Amino acid sequence: MTKTAKRVPIEPAEHLRRHLRGVPHKVLRDPEVAAFVEGALASMTFRAIADACIERFGPERAPRKSAVHRYWSTFHKGQ
């Protein structure tokens, strides 16, 4: 008889960290930008968030509209 390893549940964020390929979302690379996007998702469109990020953080740090959408669809869609 073989022993199986005990499975310990992990948090959804840890699961994503272990299984997503590629580089982290641009939104997640900068904690200040991430906090701003998180707060803006409830009241602004993706385009408005991207434009506000350019004004607030500059074009180098700001995510594009598609990056904001990818972040939303990965972490918020269906909630």
mmCIF file of the N, C-alpha and C atoms, coordinates in Angstrom:
data_MODEL
# 
_entry.id   MODEL 
# 
loop_
_atom_site.group_PDB 
_atom_site.id 
_atom_site.type_symbol 
_atom_site.label_atom_id 
_atom_site.label_alt_id 
_atom_site.label_comp_id 
_atom_site.label_asym_id 
_atom_site.label_entity_id 
_atom_site.label_seq_id 
_atom_site.pdbx_PDB_ins_code 
_atom_site.Cartn_x 
_atom_site.Cartn_y 
_atom_site.Cartn_z 
_atom_site.occupancy 
_atom_site.B_iso_or_equiv 
_atom_site.pdbx_formal_charge 
_atom_site.auth_seq_id 
_atom_site.auth_comp_id 
_atom_site.auth_asym_id 
_atom_site.auth_atom_id 
_atom_site.pdbx_PDB_model_num 
ATOM 1   N N  . MET A 1 1  ? 0.840   -1.164 0.000   1.00 0.00 ? 1  MET A N  1 
ATOM 2   C CA . MET A 1 1  ? 0.000   0.000  0.000   1.00 0.00 ? 1  MET A CA 1 
ATOM 3   C C  . MET A 1 1  ? 0.895   1.241  0.000   1.00 0.00 ? 1  MET A C  1 
ATOM 4   N N  . THR A 1 2  ? 0.588   2.193  -0.880  1.00 0.00 ? 2  THR A N  1 
ATOM 5   C CA . THR A 1 2  ? 1.386   3.405  -0.951  1.00 0.00 ? 2  THR A CA 1 
ATOM 6   C C  . THR A 1 2  ? 0.697   4.530  -0.201  1.00 0.00 ? 2  THR A C  1 
ATOM 7   N N  . LYS A 1 3  ? 1.504   5.385  0.372   1.00 0.00 ? 3  LYS A N  1 
ATOM 8   C CA . LYS A 1 3  ? 0.966   6.544  1.076   1.00 0.00 ? 3  LYS A CA 1 
ATOM 9   C C  . LYS A 1 3  ? 0.866   7.710  0.100   1.00 0.00 ? 3  LYS A C  1 
ATOM 10  N N  . THR A 1 4  ? -0.200  8.467  0.212   1.00 0.00 ? 4  THR A N  1 
ATOM 11  C CA . THR A 1 4  ? -0.343  9.650  -0.621  1.00 0.00 ? 4  THR A CA 1 
ATOM 12  C C  . THR A 1 4  ? -0.068  10.877 0.230   1.00 0.00 ? 4  THR A C  1 
ATOM 13  N N  . ALA A 1 5  ? 0.442   11.893 -0.404  1.00 0.00 ? 5  ALA A N  1 
ATOM 14  C CA . ALA A 1 5  ? 0.737   13.133 0.314   1.00 0.00 ? 5  ALA A CA 1 
ATOM 15  C C  . ALA A 1 5  ? -0.565  13.809 0.717   1.00 0.00 ? 5  ALA A C  1 
ATOM 16  N N  . LYS A 1 6  ? -0.560  14.377 1.897   1.00 0.00 ? 6  LYS A N  1 
ATOM 17  C CA . LYS A 1 6  ? -1.727  15.105 2.372   1.00 0.00 ? 6  LYS A CA 1 
ATOM 18  C C  . LYS A 1 6  ? -1.852  16.387 1.566   1.00 0.00 ? 6  LYS A C  1 
ATOM 19  N N  . ARG A 1 7  ? -3.038  16.627 1.009   1.00 0.00 ? 7  ARG A N  1 
ATOM 20  C CA . ARG A 1 7  ? -3.263  17.836 0.223   1.00 0.00 ? 7  ARG A CA 1 
ATOM 21  C C  . ARG A 1 7  ? -3.753  18.945 1.133   1.00 0.00 ? 7  ARG A C  1 
ATOM 22  N N  . VAL A 1 8  ? -3.034  20.023 1.072   1.00 0.00 ? 8  VAL A N  1 
ATOM 23  C CA . VAL A 1 8  ? -3.384  21.195 1.870   1.00 0.00 ? 8  VAL A CA 1 
ATOM 24  C C  . VAL A 1 8  ? -3.939  22.241 0.910   1.00 0.00 ? 8  VAL A C  1 
ATOM 25  N N  . PRO A 1 9  ? -5.146  22.762 1.181   1.00 0.00 ? 9  PRO A N  1 
ATOM 26  C CA . PRO A 1 9  ? -5.676  23.780 0.274   1.00 0.00 ? 9  PRO A CA 1 
ATOM 27  C C  . PRO A 1 9  ? -4.811  25.032 0.284   1.00 0.00 ? 9  PRO A C  1 
ATOM 28  N N  . ILE A 1 10 ? -4.729  25.684 -0.864  1.00 0.00 ? 10 ILE A N  1 
ATOM 29  C CA . ILE A 1 10 ? -3.960  26.919 -0.966  1.00 0.00 ? 10 ILE A CA 1 
ATOM 30  C C  . ILE A 1 10 ? -4.897  28.062 -1.358  1.00 0.00 ? 10 ILE A C  1 
ATOM 31  N N  . GLU A 1 11 ? -4.476  29.252 -1.071  1.00 0.00 ? 11 GLU A N  1 
ATOM 32  C CA . GLU A 1 11 ? -5.257  30.438 -1.410  1.00 0.00 ? 11 GLU A CA 1 
ATOM 33  C C  . GLU A 1 11 ? -5.305  30.607 -2.934  1.00 0.00 ? 11 GLU A C  1 
ATOM 34  N N  . PRO A 1 12 ? -6.391  31.189 -3.459  1.00 0.00 ? 12 PRO A N  1 
ATOM 35  C CA . PRO A 1 12 ? -6.481  31.388 -4.910  1.00 0.00 ? 12 PRO A CA 1 
ATOM 36  C C  . PRO A 1 12 ? -5.312  32.188 -5.488  1.00 0.00 ? 12 PRO A C  1 
ATOM 37  N N  . ALA A 1 13 ? -4.846  33.197 -4.773  1.00 0.00 ? 13 ALA A N  1 
ATOM 38  C CA . ALA A 1 13 ? -3.722  33.999 -5.280  1.00 0.00 ? 13 ALA A CA 1 
ATOM 39  C C  . ALA A 1 13 ? -2.459  33.155 -5.403  1.00 0.00 ? 13 ALA A C  1 
ATOM 40  N N  . GLU A 1 14 ? -2.239  32.270 -4.459  1.00 0.00 ? 14 GLU A N  1 
ATOM 41  C CA . GLU A 1 14 ? -1.067  31.385 -4.514  1.00 0.00 ? 14 GLU A CA 1 
ATOM 42  C C  . GLU A 1 14 ? -1.193  30.414 -5.680  1.00 0.00 ? 14 GLU A C  1 
ATOM 43  N N  . HIS A 1 15 ? -2.388  29.915 -5.913  1.00 0.00 ? 15 HIS A N  1 
ATOM 44  C CA . HIS A 1 15 ? -2.627  29.014 -7.037  1.00 0.00 ? 15 HIS A CA 1 
ATOM 45  C C  . HIS A 1 15 ? -2.295  29.719 -8.354  1.00 0.00 ? 15 HIS A C  1 
ATOM 46  N N  . LEU A 1 16 ? -2.782  30.956 -8.498  1.00 0.00 ? 16 LEU A N  1 
ATOM 47  C CA . LEU A 1 16 ? -2.480  31.721 -9.706  1.00 0.00 ? 16 LEU A CA 1 
ATOM 48  C C  . LEU A 1 16 ? -0.981  31.962 -9.843  1.00 0.00 ? 16 LEU A C  1 
ATOM 49  N N  . ARG A 1 17 ? -0.326  32.298 -8.722  1.00 0.00 ? 17 ARG A N  1 
ATOM 50  C CA . ARG A 1 17 ? 1.111   32.557 -8.771  1.00 0.00 ? 17 ARG A CA 1 
ATOM 51  C C  . ARG A 1 17 ? 1.872   31.338 -9.262  1.00 0.00 ? 17 ARG A C  1 
ATOM 52  N N  . ARG A 1 18 ? 1.440   30.176 -8.883  1.00 0.00 ? 18 ARG A N  1 
ATOM 53  C CA . ARG A 1 18 ? 2.142   28.956 -9.268  1.00 0.00 ? 18 ARG A CA 1 
ATOM 54  C C  . ARG A 1 18 ? 1.845   28.520 -10.701 1.00 0.00 ? 18 ARG A C  1 
ATOM 55  N N  . HIS A 1 19 ? 0.696   28.891 -11.242 1.00 0.00 ? 19 HIS A N  1 
ATOM 56  C CA . HIS A 1 19 ? 0.281   28.317 -12.512 1.00 0.00 ? 19 HIS A CA 1 
ATOM 57  C C  . HIS A 1 19 ? 0.231   29.278 -13.698 1.00 0.00 ? 19 HIS A C  1 
ATOM 58  N N  . LEU A 1 20 ? 0.240   30.567 -13.486 1.00 0.00 ? 20 LEU A N  1 
ATOM 59  C CA . LEU A 1 20 ? 0.233   31.481 -14.619 1.00 0.00 ? 20 LEU A CA 1 
ATOM 60  C C  . LEU A 1 20 ? 1.610   31.540 -15.258 1.00 0.00 ? 20 LEU A C  1 
ATOM 61  N N  . ARG A 1 21 ? 1.634   31.544 -16.560 1.00 0.00 ? 21 ARG A N  1 
ATOM 62  C CA . ARG A 1 21 ? 2.904   31.645 -17.274 1.00 0.00 ? 21 ARG A CA 1 
ATOM 63  C C  . ARG A 1 21 ? 3.260   33.092 -17.525 1.00 0.00 ? 21 ARG A C  1 
ATOM 64  N N  . GLY A 1 22 ? 4.494   33.317 -17.873 1.00 0.00 ? 22 GLY A N  1 
ATOM 65  C CA . GLY A 1 22 ? 4.932   34.638 -18.288 1.00 0.00 ? 22 GLY A CA 1 
ATOM 66  C C  . GLY A 1 22 ? 5.203   35.580 -17.136 1.00 0.00 ? 22 GLY A C  1 
ATOM 67  N N  . VAL A 1 23 ? 5.327   36.845 -17.485 1.00 0.00 ? 23 VAL A N  1 
ATOM 68  C CA . VAL A 1 23 ? 5.624   37.877 -16.497 1.00 0.00 ? 23 VAL A CA 1 
ATOM 69  C C  . VAL A 1 23 ? 4.341   38.306 -15.800 1.00 0.00 ? 23 VAL A C  1 
ATOM 70  N N  . PRO A 1 24 ? 4.437   38.819 -14.581 1.00 0.00 ? 24 PRO A N  1 
ATOM 71  C CA . PRO A 1 24 ? 3.234   39.283 -13.881 1.00 0.00 ? 24 PRO A CA 1 
ATOM 72  C C  . PRO A 1 24 ? 2.564   40.423 -14.634 1.00 0.00 ? 24 PRO A C  1 
ATOM 73  N N  . HIS A 1 25 ? 1.284   40.598 -14.405 1.00 0.00 ? 25 HIS A N  1 
ATOM 74  C CA . HIS A 1 25 ? 0.549   41.700 -15.015 1.00 0.00 ? 25 HIS A CA 1 
ATOM 75  C C  . HIS A 1 25 ? 1.259   43.011 -14.707 1.00 0.00 ? 25 HIS A C  1 
ATOM 76  N N  . LYS A 1 26 ? 1.269   43.916 -15.671 1.00 0.00 ? 26 LYS A N  1 
ATOM 77  C CA . LYS A 1 26 ? 1.929   45.205 -15.471 1.00 0.00 ? 26 LYS A CA 1 
ATOM 78  C C  . LYS A 1 26 ? 1.328   45.927 -14.268 1.00 0.00 ? 26 LYS A C  1 
ATOM 79  N N  . VAL A 1 27 ? 0.037   45.750 -14.062 1.00 0.00 ? 27 VAL A N  1 
ATOM 80  C CA . VAL A 1 27 ? -0.623  46.384 -12.917 1.00 0.00 ? 27 VAL A CA 1 
ATOM 81  C C  . VAL A 1 27 ? 0.004   45.897 -11.614 1.00 0.00 ? 27 VAL A C  1 
ATOM 82  N N  . LEU A 1 28 ? 0.344   44.627 -11.537 1.00 0.00 ? 28 LEU A N  1 
ATOM 83  C CA . LEU A 1 28 ? 0.873   44.052 -10.292 1.00 0.00 ? 28 LEU A CA 1 
ATOM 84  C C  . LEU A 1 28 ? 2.351   44.359 -10.062 1.00 0.00 ? 28 LEU A C  1 
ATOM 85  N N  . ARG A 1 29 ? 3.055   44.812 -11.058 1.00 0.00 ? 29 ARG A N  1 
ATOM 86  C CA . ARG A 1 29 ? 4.482   45.086 -10.899 1.00 0.00 ? 29 ARG A CA 1 
ATOM 87  C C  . ARG A 1 29 ? 4.761   46.342 -10.090 1.00 0.00 ? 29 ARG A C  1 
ATOM 88  N N  . ASP A 1 30 ? 3.778   47.214 -9.967  1.00 0.00 ? 30 ASP A N  1 
ATOM 89  C CA . ASP A 1 30 ? 3.958   48.480 -9.269  1.00 0.00 ? 30 ASP A CA 1 
ATOM 90  C C  . ASP A 1 30 ? 2.844   48.606 -8.225  1.00 0.00 ? 30 ASP A C  1 
ATOM 91  N N  . PRO A 1 31 ? 3.156   48.465 -6.934  1.00 0.00 ? 31 PRO A N  1 
ATOM 92  C CA . PRO A 1 31 ? 2.120   48.473 -5.894  1.00 0.00 ? 31 PRO A CA 1 
ATOM 93  C C  . PRO A 1 31 ? 1.270   49.743 -5.868  1.00 0.00 ? 31 PRO A C  1 
ATOM 94  N N  . GLU A 1 32 ? 1.871   50.879 -6.179  1.00 0.00 ? 32 GLU A N  1 
ATOM 95  C CA . GLU A 1 32 ? 1.118   52.134 -6.177  1.00 0.00 ? 32 GLU A CA 1 
ATOM 96  C C  . GLU A 1 32 ? 0.102   52.155 -7.323  1.00 0.00 ? 32 GLU A C  1 
ATOM 97  N N  . VAL A 1 33 ? 0.515   51.685 -8.491  1.00 0.00 ? 33 VAL A N  1 
ATOM 98  C CA . VAL A 1 33 ? -0.390  51.598 -9.636  1.00 0.00 ? 33 VAL A CA 1 
ATOM 99  C C  . VAL A 1 33 ? -1.490  50.573 -9.339  1.00 0.00 ? 33 VAL A C  1 
ATOM 100 N N  . ALA A 1 34 ? -1.113  49.441 -8.757  1.00 0.00 ? 34 ALA A N  1 
ATOM 101 C CA . ALA A 1 34 ? -2.095  48.406 -8.437  1.00 0.00 ? 34 ALA A CA 1 
ATOM 102 C C  . ALA A 1 34 ? -3.165  48.926 -7.490  1.00 0.00 ? 34 ALA A C  1 
ATOM 103 N N  . ALA A 1 35 ? -2.775  49.678 -6.484  1.00 0.00 ? 35 ALA A N  1 
ATOM 104 C CA . ALA A 1 35 ? -3.741  50.232 -5.535  1.00 0.00 ? 35 ALA A CA 1 
ATOM 105 C C  . ALA A 1 35 ? -4.680  51.211 -6.232  1.00 0.00 ? 35 ALA A C  1 
ATOM 106 N N  . PHE A 1 36 ? -4.137  52.034 -7.123  1.00 0.00 ? 36 PHE A N  1 
ATOM 107 C CA . PHE A 1 36 ? -4.961  52.984 -7.850  1.00 0.00 ? 36 PHE A CA 1 
ATOM 108 C C  . PHE A 1 36 ? -5.966  52.264 -8.747  1.00 0.00 ? 36 PHE A C  1 
ATOM 109 N N  . VAL A 1 37 ? -5.496  51.271 -9.511  1.00 0.00 ? 37 VAL A N  1 
ATOM 110 C CA . VAL A 1 37 ? -6.374  50.521 -10.418 1.00 0.00 ? 37 VAL A CA 1 
ATOM 111 C C  . VAL A 1 37 ? -7.453  49.808 -9.627  1.00 0.00 ? 37 VAL A C  1 
ATOM 112 N N  . GLU A 1 38 ? -7.086  49.177 -8.534  1.00 0.00 ? 38 GLU A N  1 
ATOM 113 C CA . GLU A 1 38 ? -8.036  48.466 -7.680  1.00 0.00 ? 38 GLU A CA 1 
ATOM 114 C C  . GLU A 1 38 ? -9.167  49.396 -7.237  1.00 0.00 ? 38 GLU A C  1 
ATOM 115 N N  . GLY A 1 39 ? -8.820  50.585 -6.808  1.00 0.00 ? 39 GLY A N  1 
ATOM 116 C CA . GLY A 1 39 ? -9.823  51.534 -6.356  1.00 0.00 ? 39 GLY A CA 1 
ATOM 117 C C  . GLY A 1 39 ? -10.666 52.089 -7.487  1.00 0.00 ? 39 GLY A C  1 
ATOM 118 N N  . ALA A 1 40 ? -10.082 52.207 -8.668  1.00 0.00 ? 40 ALA A N  1 
ATOM 119 C CA . ALA A 1 40 ? -10.782 52.801 -9.800  1.00 0.00 ? 40 ALA A CA 1 
ATOM 120 C C  . ALA A 1 40 ? -11.702 51.831 -10.531 1.00 0.00 ? 40 ALA A C  1 
ATOM 121 N N  . LEU A 1 41 ? -11.485 50.541 -10.380 1.00 0.00 ? 41 LEU A N  1 
ATOM 122 C CA . LEU A 1 41 ? -12.281 49.565 -11.124 1.00 0.00 ? 41 LEU A CA 1 
ATOM 123 C C  . LEU A 1 41 ? -13.780 49.664 -10.844 1.00 0.00 ? 41 LEU A C  1 
ATOM 124 N N  . ALA A 1 42 ? -14.152 50.100 -9.667  1.00 0.00 ? 42 ALA A N  1 
ATOM 125 C CA . ALA A 1 42 ? -15.568 50.176 -9.314  1.00 0.00 ? 42 ALA A CA 1 
ATOM 126 C C  . ALA A 1 42 ? -16.283 51.341 -9.987  1.00 0.00 ? 42 ALA A C  1 
ATOM 127 N N  . SER A 1 43 ? -15.542 52.351 -10.422 1.00 0.00 ? 43 SER A N  1 
ATOM 128 C CA . SER A 1 43 ? -16.228 53.550 -10.900 1.00 0.00 ? 43 SER A CA 1 
ATOM 129 C C  . SER A 1 43 ? -15.752 54.088 -12.246 1.00 0.00 ? 43 SER A C  1 
ATOM 130 N N  . MET A 1 44 ? -14.741 53.480 -12.850 1.00 0.00 ? 44 MET A N  1 
ATOM 131 C CA . MET A 1 44 ? -14.195 54.010 -14.100 1.00 0.00 ? 44 MET A CA 1 
ATOM 132 C C  . MET A 1 44 ? -14.116 52.921 -15.154 1.00 0.00 ? 44 MET A C  1 
ATOM 133 N N  . THR A 1 45 ? -14.124 53.327 -16.417 1.00 0.00 ? 45 THR A N  1 
ATOM 134 C CA . THR A 1 45 ? -13.925 52.380 -17.507 1.00 0.00 ? 45 THR A CA 1 
ATOM 135 C C  . THR A 1 45 ? -12.452 52.030 -17.605 1.00 0.00 ? 45 THR A C  1 
ATOM 136 N N  . PHE A 1 46 ? -12.153 50.970 -18.340 1.00 0.00 ? 46 PHE A N  1 
ATOM 137 C CA . PHE A 1 46 ? -10.760 50.563 -18.505 1.00 0.00 ? 46 PHE A CA 1 
ATOM 138 C C  . PHE A 1 46 ? -9.959  51.674 -19.192 1.00 0.00 ? 46 PHE A C  1 
ATOM 139 N N  . ARG A 1 47 ? -10.542 52.297 -20.208 1.00 0.00 ? 47 ARG A N  1 
ATOM 140 C CA . ARG A 1 47 ? -9.877  53.394 -20.919 1.00 0.00 ? 47 ARG A CA 1 
ATOM 141 C C  . ARG A 1 47 ? -9.612  54.563 -19.968 1.00 0.00 ? 47 ARG A C  1 
ATOM 142 N N  . ALA A 1 48 ? -10.610 54.919 -19.150 1.00 0.00 ? 48 ALA A N  1 
ATOM 143 C CA . ALA A 1 48 ? -10.444 56.035 -18.211 1.00 0.00 ? 48 ALA A CA 1 
ATOM 144 C C  . ALA A 1 48 ? -9.368  55.723 -17.176 1.00 0.00 ? 48 ALA A C  1 
ATOM 145 N N  . ILE A 1 49 ? -9.305  54.481 -16.726 1.00 0.00 ? 49 ILE A N  1 
ATOM 146 C CA . ILE A 1 49 ? -8.269  54.079 -15.770 1.00 0.00 ? 49 ILE A CA 1 
ATOM 147 C C  . ILE A 1 49 ? -6.893  54.205 -16.410 1.00 0.00 ? 49 ILE A C  1 
ATOM 148 N N  . ALA A 1 50 ? -6.759  53.716 -17.644 1.00 0.00 ? 50 ALA A N  1 
ATOM 149 C CA . ALA A 1 50 ? -5.468  53.795 -18.336 1.00 0.00 ? 50 ALA A CA 1 
ATOM 150 C C  . ALA A 1 50 ? -5.049  55.245 -18.525 1.00 0.00 ? 50 ALA A C  1 
ATOM 151 N N  . ASP A 1 51 ? -5.989  56.105 -18.935 1.00 0.00 ? 51 ASP A N  1 
ATOM 152 C CA . ASP A 1 51 ? -5.673  57.527 -19.122 1.00 0.00 ? 51 ASP A CA 1 
ATOM 153 C C  . ASP A 1 51 ? -5.290  58.201 -17.805 1.00 0.00 ? 51 ASP A C  1 
ATOM 154 N N  . ALA A 1 52 ? -6.030  57.884 -16.734 1.00 0.00 ? 52 ALA A N  1 
ATOM 155 C CA . ALA A 1 52 ? -5.729  58.465 -15.426 1.00 0.00 ? 52 ALA A CA 1 
ATOM 156 C C  . ALA A 1 52 ? -4.361  58.002 -14.922 1.00 0.00 ? 52 ALA A C  1 
ATOM 157 N N  . CYS A 1 53 ? -3.998  56.762 -15.215 1.00 0.00 ? 53 CYS A N  1 
ATOM 158 C CA . CYS A 1 53 ? -2.686  56.251 -14.807 1.00 0.00 ? 53 CYS A CA 1 
ATOM 159 C C  . CYS A 1 53 ? -1.567  56.991 -15.533 1.00 0.00 ? 53 CYS A C  1 
ATOM 160 N N  . ILE A 1 54 ? -1.778  57.293 -16.814 1.00 0.00 ? 54 ILE A N  1 
ATOM 161 C CA . ILE A 1 54 ? -0.759  58.037 -17.568 1.00 0.00 ? 54 ILE A CA 1 
ATOM 162 C C  . ILE A 1 54 ? -0.563  59.412 -16.941 1.00 0.00 ? 54 ILE A C  1 
ATOM 163 N N  . GLU A 1 55 ? -1.668  60.075 -16.612 1.00 0.00 ? 55 GLU A N  1 
ATOM 164 C CA . GLU A 1 55 ? -1.574  61.398 -15.999 1.00 0.00 ? 55 GLU A CA 1 
ATOM 165 C C  . GLU A 1 55 ? -0.915  61.348 -14.627 1.00 0.00 ? 55 GLU A C  1 
ATOM 166 N N  . ARG A 1 56 ? -1.269  60.327 -13.851 1.00 0.00 ? 56 ARG A N  1 
ATOM 167 C CA . ARG A 1 56 ? -0.801  60.251 -12.466 1.00 0.00 ? 56 ARG A CA 1 
ATOM 168 C C  . ARG A 1 56 ? 0.611   59.691 -12.333 1.00 0.00 ? 56 ARG A C  1 
ATOM 169 N N  . PHE A 1 57 ? 0.932   58.638 -13.115 1.00 0.00 ? 57 PHE A N  1 
ATOM 170 C CA . PHE A 1 57 ? 2.195   57.923 -12.933 1.00 0.00 ? 57 PHE A CA 1 
ATOM 171 C C  . PHE A 1 57 ? 3.173   58.072 -14.096 1.00 0.00 ? 57 PHE A C  1 
ATOM 172 N N  . GLY A 1 58 ? 2.735   58.648 -15.195 1.00 0.00 ? 58 GLY A N  1 
ATOM 173 C CA . GLY A 1 58 ? 3.584   58.771 -16.374 1.00 0.00 ? 58 GLY A CA 1 
ATOM 174 C C  . GLY A 1 58 ? 3.437   57.561 -17.276 1.00 0.00 ? 58 GLY A C  1 
ATOM 175 N N  . PRO A 1 59 ? 3.787   57.715 -18.552 1.00 0.00 ? 59 PRO A N  1 
ATOM 176 C CA . PRO A 1 59 ? 3.588   56.628 -19.514 1.00 0.00 ? 59 PRO A CA 1 
ATOM 177 C C  . PRO A 1 59 ? 4.440   55.381 -19.254 1.00 0.00 ? 59 PRO A C  1 
ATOM 178 N N  . GLU A 1 60 ? 5.574   55.526 -18.577 1.00 0.00 ? 60 GLU A N  1 
ATOM 179 C CA . GLU A 1 60 ? 6.435   54.364 -18.321 1.00 0.00 ? 60 GLU A CA 1 
ATOM 180 C C  . GLU A 1 60 ? 5.806   53.409 -17.313 1.00 0.00 ? 60 GLU A C  1 
ATOM 181 N N  . ARG A 1 61 ? 5.117   53.950 -16.318 1.00 0.00 ? 61 ARG A N  1 
ATOM 182 C CA . ARG A 1 61 ? 4.532   53.126 -15.254 1.00 0.00 ? 61 ARG A CA 1 
ATOM 183 C C  . ARG A 1 61 ? 3.084   52.747 -15.518 1.00 0.00 ? 61 ARG A C  1 
ATOM 184 N N  . ALA A 1 62 ? 2.419   53.466 -16.399 1.00 0.00 ? 62 ALA A N  1 
ATOM 185 C CA . ALA A 1 62 ? 0.983   53.286 -16.599 1.00 0.00 ? 62 ALA A CA 1 
ATOM 186 C C  . ALA A 1 62 ? 0.670   52.056 -17.451 1.00 0.00 ? 62 ALA A C  1 
ATOM 187 N N  . PRO A 1 63 ? -0.301  51.241 -17.022 1.00 0.00 ? 63 PRO A N  1 
ATOM 188 C CA . PRO A 1 63 ? -0.740  50.132 -17.866 1.00 0.00 ? 63 PRO A CA 1 
ATOM 189 C C  . PRO A 1 63 ? -1.647  50.647 -18.979 1.00 0.00 ? 63 PRO A C  1 
ATOM 190 N N  . ARG A 1 64 ? -1.677  49.949 -20.080 1.00 0.00 ? 64 ARG A N  1 
ATOM 191 C CA . ARG A 1 64 ? -2.590  50.288 -21.167 1.00 0.00 ? 64 ARG A CA 1 
ATOM 192 C C  . ARG A 1 64 ? -3.980  49.740 -20.830 1.00 0.00 ? 64 ARG A C  1 
ATOM 193 N N  . LYS A 1 65 ? -4.947  50.141 -21.640 1.00 0.00 ? 65 LYS A N  1 
ATOM 194 C CA . LYS A 1 65 ? -6.324  49.694 -21.428 1.00 0.00 ? 65 LYS A CA 1 
ATOM 195 C C  . LYS A 1 65 ? -6.398  48.164 -21.433 1.00 0.00 ? 65 LYS A C  1 
ATOM 196 N N  . SER A 1 66 ? -5.691  47.523 -22.345 1.00 0.00 ? 66 SER A N  1 
ATOM 197 C CA . SER A 1 66 ? -5.732  46.064 -22.444 1.00 0.00 ? 66 SER A CA 1 
ATOM 198 C C  . SER A 1 66 ? -5.138  45.405 -21.198 1.00 0.00 ? 66 SER A C  1 
ATOM 199 N N  . ALA A 1 67 ? -4.124  46.019 -20.604 1.00 0.00 ? 67 ALA A N  1 
ATOM 200 C CA . ALA A 1 67 ? -3.529  45.464 -19.382 1.00 0.00 ? 67 ALA A CA 1 
ATOM 201 C C  . ALA A 1 67 ? -4.485  45.592 -18.209 1.00 0.00 ? 67 ALA A C  1 
ATOM 202 N N  . VAL A 1 68 ? -5.214  46.695 -18.150 1.00 0.00 ? 68 VAL A N  1 
ATOM 203 C CA . VAL A 1 68 ? -6.219  46.865 -17.092 1.00 0.00 ? 68 VAL A CA 1 
ATOM 204 C C  . VAL A 1 68 ? -7.315  45.816 -17.272 1.00 0.00 ? 68 VAL A C  1 
ATOM 205 N N  . HIS A 1 69 ? -7.737  45.598 -18.510 1.00 0.00 ? 69 HIS A N  1 
ATOM 206 C CA . HIS A 1 69 ? -8.766  44.588 -18.777 1.00 0.00 ? 69 HIS A CA 1 
ATOM 207 C C  . HIS A 1 69 ? -8.286  43.189 -18.410 1.00 0.00 ? 69 HIS A C  1 
ATOM 208 N N  . ARG A 1 70 ? -7.051  42.852 -18.788 1.00 0.00 ? 70 ARG A N  1 
ATOM 209 C CA . ARG A 1 70 ? -6.500  41.530 -18.444 1.00 0.00 ? 70 ARG A CA 1 
ATOM 210 C C  . ARG A 1 70 ? -6.450  41.346 -16.930 1.00 0.00 ? 70 ARG A C  1 
ATOM 211 N N  . TYR A 1 71 ? -6.033  42.390 -16.211 1.00 0.00 ? 71 TYR A N  1 
ATOM 212 C CA . TYR A 1 71 ? -5.991  42.326 -14.753 1.00 0.00 ? 71 TYR A CA 1 
ATOM 213 C C  . TYR A 1 71 ? -7.402  42.080 -14.201 1.00 0.00 ? 71 TYR A C  1 
ATOM 214 N N  . TRP A 1 72 ? -8.379  42.849 -14.691 1.00 0.00 ? 72 TRP A N  1 
ATOM 215 C CA . TRP A 1 72 ? -9.759  42.699 -14.235 1.00 0.00 ? 72 TRP A CA 1 
ATOM 216 C C  . TRP A 1 72 ? -10.288 41.300 -14.538 1.00 0.00 ? 72 TRP A C  1 
ATOM 217 N N  . SER A 1 73 ? -10.051 40.815 -15.759 1.00 0.00 ? 73 SER A N  1 
ATOM 218 C CA . SER A 1 73 ? -10.604 39.514 -16.126 1.00 0.00 ? 73 SER A CA 1 
ATOM 219 C C  . SER A 1 73 ? -9.954  38.369 -15.359 1.00 0.00 ? 73 SER A C  1 
ATOM 220 N N  . THR A 1 74 ? -8.710  38.551 -14.937 1.00 0.00 ? 74 THR A N  1 
ATOM 221 C CA . THR A 1 74 ? -8.027  37.509 -14.164 1.00 0.00 ? 74 THR A CA 1 
ATOM 222 C C  . THR A 1 74 ? -8.457  37.502 -12.714 1.00 0.00 ? 74 THR A C  1 
ATOM 223 N N  . PHE A 1 75 ? -8.617  38.669 -12.111 1.00 0.00 ? 75 PHE A N  1 
ATOM 224 C CA . PHE A 1 75 ? -8.827  38.738 -10.670 1.00 0.00 ? 75 PHE A CA 1 
ATOM 225 C C  . PHE A 1 75 ? -10.220 39.175 -10.232 1.00 0.00 ? 75 PHE A C  1 
ATOM 226 N N  . HIS A 1 76 ? -11.044 39.717 -11.140 1.00 0.00 ? 76 HIS A N  1 
ATOM 227 C CA . HIS A 1 76 ? -12.335 40.244 -10.715 1.00 0.00 ? 76 HIS A CA 1 
ATOM 228 C C  . HIS A 1 76 ? -13.528 39.727 -11.491 1.00 0.00 ? 76 HIS A C  1 
ATOM 229 N N  . LYS A 1 77 ? -13.329 39.221 -12.664 1.00 0.00 ? 77 LYS A N  1 
ATOM 230 C CA . LYS A 1 77 ? -14.438 38.796 -13.503 1.00 0.00 ? 77 LYS A CA 1 
ATOM 231 C C  . LYS A 1 77 ? -15.246 37.708 -12.800 1.00 0.00 ? 77 LYS A C  1 
ATOM 232 N N  . GLY A 1 78 ? -16.547 37.878 -12.794 1.00 0.00 ? 78 GLY A N  1 
ATOM 233 C CA . GLY A 1 78 ? -17.419 36.887 -12.163 1.00 0.00 ? 78 GLY A CA 1 
ATOM 234 C C  . GLY A 1 78 ? -17.676 37.128 -10.688 1.00 0.00 ? 78 GLY A C  1 
ATOM 235 N N  . GLN A 1 79 ? -17.127 38.187 -10.153 1.00 0.00 ? 79 GLN A N  1 
ATOM 236 C CA . GLN A 1 79 ? -17.356 38.465 -8.729  1.00 0.00 ? 79 GLN A CA 1 
ATOM 237 C C  . GLN A 1 79 ? -18.565 39.327 -8.547  1.00 0.00 ? 79 GLN A C  1 
# 
